[in-house]
Amino acid sequence: MSAMRHCARARVRQGGYSLVELMVAIVIALFLIAGVIVIEQSVHNSYADRSGLAKLDDDERFTMTLLTDIVQTAGYYPDPATTSQVTALPAQTTTAGNSAADALTFAAGQTVYGLHKTTSVGGTVYSLDTLAVRFMTASGDGIPLCDGSTNTSGADVVYTNYFYIQTAPDPDPSKPPDSFLYCDLQAGGTWNAPVQLVKNVEYMQISYGLHVPSASGTGTTGDNSVNAYIPAADMLPSYWSEVTAVRIHVTFVNPLQNEAGQPQMVTFTKVIDLMSRAGGT
């Protein structure tokens, strides 16, 4: 009897899971791990999408806010009791400091100017328009410039704020160049170094709002209302001093472009009044 009880206890001690039970447990564990991986990947992708959209929103807001601040200031000058816009902003022909060396021509009193440029991608032509805005500020008046600075020179200075799009090499040489919205700032007669403002700005299309005289002569010089928006390529020299508003389309890379049904790019549009002319007759 003692020997039988010993053998029974030995069999109990040797009891355990069978091979089939272990395989079933492993399969269940693998399914659970796979589920966790899928959930983690989904959370990661969702976070990346939200981060991309948040960055796009921030970039769009910053771009449009900066352009609005600068364009609205076009034609500003201090001490209107002792000077005029024509005197404050004399005629000027200048070459921007960017790598393209863009030539900008201003008549006396002219506040905005632009160049029409294009690029072709996959057979589709896109605009790479540029925009130059002039105004005079007094030292310490706090009026913002396109590079984020203000006039602290101790004197009145005429500034030309020049916006354009240009590519720059990606830090990773295996990736294509990055596209940026740039600002060149001319203080008096000197161009400062270009400043990168916003990444992933692909295209910019600009048209200028003014009152174009009709064949009957309706719409005369100095009429600040708008009846047409004209691209830079179609602007006559006499039109530039009549610009009352600027319509800007800025196109960004879509952070969700790799998802089904998403466009490659997203375009934002804004119409900005020149405060020196808006509200006139």
Secondary structure, DSSP 8 states (H G I E B T S, - for coil): -HHHHHHHHHHHHH----HHHHHHHHHHHHHHHHHHHHHHHHHHHHHHHHHHHHHHHHHHHHHHHHHHHHHHTTT--S-TTT--HHHHS--EEEE-SSTT--EEEE-TT--EE----EEEETTEEEEB--EEEEEEE-TTS----TTS----SSS-EEEEEEEEEEEE--SSTTS--EEEEEEEEEETTEE---EEEEETEEEEEEEEEE----TT--S-TT----SEEEEGGG--GGGGGG--EEEEEEEEE-TTTTSTT--SEEEEEEEEE-TTTTT--
